[in-house]
Amino acid sequence: MATCTYCGKPAGLFRWSHKLCRDLHKEAATKIPEFFVKTLESSMEPAKFRALAEEVARTHYVRDEEFRRLAIQGLVATLDRAFKEHGLDEHDDERIASLCNAFGIAANELGPSGMRFAKAEILRGLDEKKLPSKIHVDNMPINLEHNENVIWLFNNVNYYTERSRTQYVGGSSGMSIRVMKGVYYRIGAFHGHPIKTQFLSDEGRGIFVIASHNVYFWSPRKAVKIPAKKIISVVPYSDGLQIMRDGANAAPHIFMLDDPAFAADVIARLNQI
């Protein structure tokens, strides 16, 4: 006789679960994520909320691994609701951060919604003149300055600089005089003018790092460090970012990355700290 996969008690011949157990489990799988959304406007302490959620999981045969997945699902639903209804305000930010801490869930476990949440937290902190907590990046090939923190790192970034190419157009006039057999000397002049054209030079593909004092780019072909205080212009486009630094002969630095608006917002705020 088989045992119920939920409660562990005998389930009957050729049966693997009780209907009541299945129904309870199914109910919990729906209700637990909904609890997270509802608690956004609640004053319940996150630790107490976790204890209640764990009790529901226990009585509804939800195991630890599945409970964690449902908690992540609930936090994602909570973030999506906040962004959709009124944007992520300070109250939502603090509430969701406290729930993540209570359940031991990091922002990067929440997928795109978690990344959006983490970015919103960073921008809000910079608005308050606060640098984000130190982020540890394994095997980063960049030497940061003393007491410098990584704020955000972009992967698979293409780096371009603007360069000029000169070519001469026109023609020559004159005549050739035979000096000896097979040797001629040409007299006359070349009448032409130079044409300069601008083009983007591909400098490599690598990582783009915004740190607390500098902006860095590194690839096997090229490494660049731009002090934040030397940046005089940041222009975001749909697929990239243009940075102009202080200097008489400074050329634009162009980086193709996945969230240019966020990168521009962070760099602009760094200059205010």
C-alpha positions as CSV (number, residue, x, y, z in Angstrom):
1,M,0.0,0.0,0.0
2,A,1.4,3.4,-1.0
3,T,1.7,6.3,1.3
4,C,0.4,9.8,0.7
5,T,3.2,12.1,-0.8
6,Y,1.9,15.0,1.4
7,C,1.0,13.6,4.8
8,G,3.0,10.4,4.7
9,K,0.1,8.2,5.9
10,P,-1.3,5.2,4.0
11,A,-3.2,6.4,0.8
12,G,-4.7,3.1,-0.3
13,L,-4.0,0.7,-3.1
14,F,-2.5,2.3,-6.2
15,R,-3.0,5.8,-4.7
16,W,-0.2,8.3,-4.0
17,S,-2.1,11.0,-2.1
18,H,-5.3,11.9,-0.3
19,K,-7.7,14.2,-2.0
20,L,-7.9,16.4,1.1
21,C,-4.1,16.7,1.2
22,R,-4.0,17.6,-2.5
23,D,-6.6,20.2,-2.0
24,L,-4.8,21.7,1.0
25,H,-1.5,21.8,-0.8
26,K,-3.1,23.4,-3.9
27,E,-4.8,26.0,-1.7
28,A,-1.4,26.9,0.0
29,A,0.3,27.2,-3.4
30,T,-2.2,29.9,-4.3
31,K,-2.7,31.6,-0.9
32,I,0.9,32.1,0.2
33,P,1.9,34.4,-2.7
34,E,-1.3,36.3,-2.2
35,F,-0.4,36.9,1.5
36,F,2.7,38.7,0.4
37,V,0.8,41.1,-1.8
38,K,-1.7,41.8,1.0
39,T,1.0,42.4,3.6
40,L,2.4,45.3,1.6
41,E,-0.2,47.6,3.3
42,S,-0.1,45.7,6.6
43,S,1.6,46.8,9.8
44,M,2.4,43.2,10.8
45,E,6.1,42.7,11.7
46,P,7.9,40.7,8.9
47,A,9.1,38.1,11.5
48,K,5.6,37.5,12.6
49,F,4.4,37.3,9.0
50,R,7.0,34.7,8.3
51,A,5.9,32.6,11.3
52,L,2.3,32.7,10.1
53,A,3.3,31.8,6.6
54,E,5.4,28.9,7.8
55,E,2.5,27.6,9.9
56,V,0.2,27.7,6.8
57,A,2.9,25.8,4.9
58,R,3.3,23.2,7.7
59,T,-0.5,22.5,7.9
60,H,-0.9,22.4,4.1
61,Y,2.0,20.0,3.4
62,V,4.3,22.6,1.7
63,R,8.0,21.5,2.1
64,D,10.8,24.0,2.8
65,E,12.1,24.1,-0.8
66,E,8.7,24.7,-2.2
67,F,7.9,27.3,0.5
68,R,11.0,29.3,-0.5
69,R,9.8,29.2,-4.2
70,L,6.3,30.4,-3.1
71,A,7.9,33.2,-1.0
72,I,9.9,34.3,-4.0
73,Q,6.8,34.2,-6.2
74,G,4.9,36.3,-3.6
75,L,7.7,38.9,-3.4
76,V,7.7,39.2,-7.2
77,A,3.9,39.6,-7.2
78,T,4.2,42.3,-4.5
79,L,6.9,44.2,-6.5
80,D,4.9,44.0,-9.7
81,R,1.8,45.3,-7.9
82,A,3.7,48.2,-6.4
83,F,5.3,49.3,-9.7
84,K,2.0,48.9,-11.5
85,E,-0.2,50.9,-9.1
86,H,1.9,53.8,-8.0
87,G,5.5,53.1,-8.5
88,L,7.8,52.0,-5.7
89,D,7.7,54.7,-3.0
90,E,9.8,54.8,0.2
91,H,7.2,52.9,2.2
92,D,7.1,50.1,-0.3
93,D,10.8,50.0,-0.6
94,E,11.3,49.6,3.1
95,R,8.5,47.1,3.5
96,I,9.7,44.8,0.7
97,A,13.3,45.1,1.8
98,S,12.3,44.0,5.3
99,L,10.3,41.1,3.9
100,C,13.3,40.0,1.8
101,N,15.5,40.1,4.9
102,A,13.0,38.2,7.0
103,F,12.8,35.4,4.5
104,G,16.5,35.4,3.6
105,I,15.9,36.2,-0.1
106,A,18.2,38.5,-2.1
107,A,17.0,40.8,-4.8
108,N,18.9,38.9,-7.5
109,E,16.6,35.9,-6.7
110,L,13.6,37.8,-7.8
111,G,14.4,38.0,-11.5
112,P,13.8,41.2,-13.5
113,S,11.5,42.6,-10.8
114,G,14.2,42.1,-8.2
115,M,16.7,43.9,-10.4
116,R,14.3,46.8,-10.9
117,F,13.8,46.9,-7.1
118,A,17.5,46.9,-6.5
119,K,18.0,49.8,-8.9
120,A,15.2,51.8,-7.3
121,E,16.8,51.3,-3.9
122,I,20.2,52.5,-5.3
123,L,18.7,55.7,-6.9
124,R,16.7,56.5,-3.7
125,G,19.8,56.1,-1.6
126,L,21.9,58.4,-3.9
127,D,19.1,61.0,-3.8
128,E,19.7,61.0,0.0
129,K,23.5,61.3,-0.5
130,K,24.0,57.7,0.6
131,L,26.2,55.3,-1.2
132,P,24.9,51.7,-1.5
133,S,26.3,49.0,0.7
134,K,29.5,47.4,-0.5
135,I,29.0,44.9,-3.3
136,H,31.4,42.0,-3.6
137,V,32.2,41.0,-7.2
138,D,34.3,37.8,-7.7
139,N,37.3,37.9,-9.9
140,M,36.8,41.5,-11.2
141,P,39.8,42.5,-13.3
142,I,39.7,46.1,-12.1
143,N,41.7,47.7,-9.2
144,L,39.3,50.0,-7.4
145,E,40.6,53.0,-5.4
146,H,41.0,52.8,-1.7
147,N,37.5,52.8,0.0
148,E,35.8,52.7,-3.3
149,N,32.6,50.5,-3.7
150,V,31.0,49.0,-6.7
151,I,27.5,50.4,-7.3
152,W,26.6,48.4,-10.4
153,L,28.2,46.2,-13.0
154,F,27.1,45.7,-16.6
155,N,28.2,42.7,-18.6
156,N,28.7,42.3,-22.3
157,V,29.2,46.0,-23.0
158,N,30.6,47.3,-26.3
159,Y,32.8,50.3,-26.1
160,Y,33.3,52.8,-28.9
161,T,35.2,56.1,-29.3
162,E,34.7,58.7,-32.0
163,R,37.6,59.1,-34.4
164,S,38.2,61.0,-37.6
165,R,39.6,59.8,-41.0
166,T,41.1,62.2,-43.5
167,Q,41.3,61.6,-47.3
168,Y,42.2,64.0,-50.1
169,V,40.0,64.4,-53.2
170,G,40.8,66.3,-56.4
171,G,43.1,65.8,-59.4
172,S,46.5,66.8,-60.9
173,S,47.4,68.7,-64.0
174,G,50.7,69.0,-66.0
175,M,52.7,67.0,-68.4
176,S,55.3,64.2,-68.4
177,I,58.7,64.7,-70.0
178,R,60.8,61.6,-71.2
179,V,64.2,61.7,-69.6
180,M,65.4,58.3,-71.0
181,K,63.9,55.1,-72.1
182,G,61.3,54.0,-69.6
183,V,61.9,57.0,-67.3
184,Y,59.5,60.0,-67.3
185,Y,59.5,63.1,-65.1
186,R,56.1,64.7,-64.4
187,I,55.7,68.5,-63.9
188,G,52.6,70.1,-62.7
189,A,50.5,70.4,-59.5
190,F,48.0,68.5,-57.5
191,H,44.8,70.4,-56.9
192,G,42.7,68.9,-54.2
193,H,41.4,69.3,-50.6
194,P,41.2,67.2,-47.5
195,I,37.9,65.6,-46.4
196,K,37.5,64.6,-42.8
197,T,34.9,62.0,-41.8
198,Q,33.9,60.9,-38.3
199,F,33.4,57.2,-37.4
200,L,33.0,55.0,-34.4
201,S,36.0,52.9,-33.5
202,D,35.2,49.6,-31.8
203,E,37.5,49.5,-28.8
204,G,36.4,46.1,-27.3
205,R,33.7,44.2,-25.5
206,G,33.8,43.7,-21.7
207,I,32.4,45.0,-18.4
208,F,31.2,48.5,-17.5
209,V,31.5,49.3,-13.8
210,I,30.0,52.3,-12.0
211,A,31.8,52.7,-8.7
212,S,31.6,55.4,-6.0
213,H,34.4,57.6,-7.4
214,N,34.9,56.4,-11.0
215,V,33.4,54.8,-14.0
216,Y,35.4,51.8,-15.4
217,F,35.5,49.8,-18.6
218,W,37.6,46.7,-19.0
219,S,38.0,44.3,-21.9
220,P,41.0,42.1,-23.0
221,R,41.7,44.9,-25.6
222,K,41.1,48.1,-23.6
223,A,40.8,49.4,-20.1
224,V,39.4,52.9,-19.3
225,K,39.0,54.8,-16.0
226,I,36.9,58.0,-16.0
227,P,36.6,59.9,-12.7
228,A,33.0,60.8,-11.9
229,K,33.9,64.4,-11.0
230,K,35.5,64.8,-14.5
231,I,32.3,63.8,-16.3
232,I,30.6,66.9,-17.7
233,S,27.9,65.2,-19.8
234,V,26.0,61.9,-19.8
235,V,23.5,61.2,-22.6
236,P,21.4,58.0,-22.6
237,Y,20.1,56.5,-25.8
238,S,17.8,53.6,-26.3
239,D,20.6,51.1,-26.5
240,G,23.7,53.0,-25.1
241,L,25.3,55.8,-23.2
242,Q,27.5,58.6,-24.3
243,I,29.9,60.1,-21.7
244,M,31.9,63.3,-22.2
245,R,34.7,64.1,-19.8
246,D,36.4,67.4,-19.0
247,G,39.3,68.3,-21.3
248,A,40.0,70.4,-24.4
249,N,40.5,67.4,-26.7
250,A,38.3,64.9,-25.0
251,A,36.4,62.6,-27.3
252,P,33.0,61.0,-26.5
253,H,33.0,57.6,-24.8
254,I,30.1,55.4,-26.0
255,F,29.0,52.3,-24.2
256,M,26.3,50.0,-25.5
257,L,24.6,48.4,-22.5
258,D,21.2,47.1,-21.4
259,D,19.9,49.9,-19.2
260,P,21.4,53.2,-20.3
261,A,18.8,55.3,-18.4
262,F,19.7,53.8,-15.1
263,A,23.4,54.1,-15.7
264,A,23.0,57.8,-16.6
265,D,20.9,58.4,-13.5
266,V,23.5,56.9,-11.2
267,I,26.4,58.8,-12.8
268,A,24.5,62.1,-12.6
269,R,23.7,61.5,-8.9
270,L,27.3,60.6,-8.1
271,N,28.4,64.1,-9.1
272,Q,26.0,65.5,-6.5
273,I,27.5,63.6,-3.6
